[in-house]
Amino acid sequence: MTTLGFVVAIGPPLAVLVGVVVWPTRIPPDRTVDAIRRRVESETEWNRVRSPTAAVVTG
């Protein structure tokens, strides 16, 4: 009977602890590969537009 009491008292909290440690965390939407790729492409396009060599003034 004492063994059953220990299992009931220690089992569920231990299961919750293991579940919290092992469960994977969600990746925020702005940290996904696609979001980073879009941000890099956007920055590249923005730098291309702002580049002094890109804006050639004629006349």
C-alpha positions in Angstrom: 0.0 0.0 0.0 2.9 2.4 0.8 4.4 1.7 -2.7 1.1 2.6 -4.3 1.0 5.9 -2.3 4.5 6.8 -3.5 3.6 6.0 -7.1 0.4 8.1 -6.9 2.3 11.0 -5.1 5.4 11.1 -7.3 4.2 9.6 -10.6 2.1 12.5 -12.0 4.4 15.3 -11.1 7.3 13.4 -12.5 5.4 12.7 -15.7 4.6 16.4 -16.0 8.2 17.4 -15.4 9.4 15.0 -18.1 6.7 16.2 -20.5 7.7 19.8 -20.0 11.4 19.1 -20.5 11.0 16.9 -23.6 8.1 18.8 -25.3 9.4 20.9 -28.2 8.8 24.6 -28.2 7.0 26.4 -31.0 9.1 28.5 -33.4 7.8 32.1 -33.6 6.5 33.0 -37.0 9.2 35.6 -37.6 11.9 33.0 -36.9 11.0 30.4 -39.6 13.2 29.8 -42.6 10.6 31.4 -45.0 10.3 34.5 -42.8 14.0 35.0 -42.6 14.3 34.4 -46.4 11.7 37.0 -47.1 13.4 39.5 -44.7 16.8 39.0 -46.3 15.3 39.4 -49.8 13.5 42.5 -48.7 16.7 44.0 -47.3 18.6 43.1 -50.4 16.0 44.8 -52.6 16.0 47.8 -50.3 19.8 48.1 -50.4 19.8 47.7 -54.2 17.3 50.7 -54.5 19.3 52.8 -52.0 22.7 52.0 -53.5 24.5 55.1 -54.9 25.6 53.1 -58.0 22.0 52.1 -58.7 20.7 55.6 -59.1 22.5 57.1 -62.1 21.5 60.6 -62.9 21.6 61.6 -66.5 21.3 65.1 -67.9 
